[in-house]
């Protein structure tokens, strides 16, 4: 398993968009717009590869001088529960810290809050709807 930063617009980025679409958007009947993807040009794009095949990904978006927001965390369906998400999160936190960020926040799907809590994230605030499903704001100090 190789964890690495992905450059916007590359072949790997296109694979990342497809993985995110299949896991996060398609089940909800949603797509990405060109505007959505153009906004990611300054984000930190992270992928987890096995034999050059993208199997998991996430995005870190600056949310303030010392805060980054984790977005679009996706692990290929057949690989969920095998430690890949944990490894991806540890890598993302290390990258965020190395870039000077000291807090990671996110809008986590309600079904994923247990996973993030095991990694030290705390729920902040009440449940809310985003992209038609329940979410919680979660955060962690690095």
N, C-alpha and C positions, 0 to 999 in steps of 0.2 A: 504494500500500500504506500503510495507516494502522495504527500500533501504538498500543494503548491499554490502560489498566487497565479491567477489567470489574467491575461491581458484582454481588455475590452476589444471586441471585434474580431478576435482570432477564431480559428477552428474550434479550439477548446471552449471559447466563450459561447459559440453557437451550440455546442453539445450541452453546455450548462443551461442555456435558455430552454432547450428541448427537455432536459431532465426536470427542470422546474415546472415547465408546462405540464408534463405527464403526471407528476406527483402532486403538485399544488394547485394548478389552474384548471386543467381539463375536468377533473372530478366535480368541480363547481360550475362548469360551463363558462369559464372565463378564459381570456386570451391575454397576450401582451400587445401593447401598441408600440409603434416606433418611438413615441414620446417616452413611454415607460423605460424602454431599453436605452434610449439616448441619455437619460438621467443617470445611468449607472457608470458613465465614463470615468468619473472621479472616485468611484467606490473601490473598496478592496474586495476583489472577487477571488474566492478560494474554492479549490476543487480537490477531491480525493480520487486518485486514479489507481487502477490495478491493471497492469499490462496495457497501459495507454488507454484504458476505457474509463470514462468518468462514471463514478459510482455514487458520489455524494458531493454536495456543494453548499455554500452559504455566501452571504454578502455582508460586508461591514460598511455602513454608511455613516459618515461624520454627523454627529448630532449636537456638537458643541466643542469647545476647546479641549476638553478632557473626556468627552463621552462619545461613544460610537454605538450605533444601533445595528443589532444583528437582524438580518432579513433573509427571507427566501431559503431557509434551511431545508434541504431535501436530500433524502437517502433513497436510492433505488429500492423499490418495494421488497424484493426478495432478500435484501441485505439488512433490513431493519432489525434491530435487536442483537446485532453481532459485534457491537463495539465501535463501529465506524463513525456513528454520530458523536460519540464521546471523544474519539480521537480528533475528529474535525473541529469540535468545540474547543478542545485544548489548544490546538494549533491556532485557531482564530483568536483565542484570548491572548496567546503569546504574541501574535502579529499585532494585535491591538495595543498591547502593552509596549512592545518595541517601537510603535509609532507614537507613543506618548499619551495614549488614552488610559484612563484610570477607572472608567466605568463602562460596562456593557449593558444596554437596555434592549428590550424587544417587545413586540406584540406577539405573544405565544398563543397558538391554538390551545383551547381548553384541554383537548385530548393529549397535548404534549407537556403540560405543566409539570407532571410527575418526573419526566425525563430531565427537565431543566432544574427542578428542585434538587435532584440527586447531584447536580453539578454545582450547587451552591447559589442558585438564583432564587430570588424572593418575589412573590406576587406583590404588586404595588397597586392598590386601587381595586375597583369593582370590575366585574365581568362586563364586556361590551361586544357588540357585533362588528365584525370587519369581514369583508368579502363574503358576507352572508352567514358566517359561522361565529360561535362564541370564542372570544380571546381574552387574555389577561395581559396587562403590562407587567413585565418581570425585569429585574435588574440585579447586577452583581458588581461589587467593587473589586477591582483587580489589585 
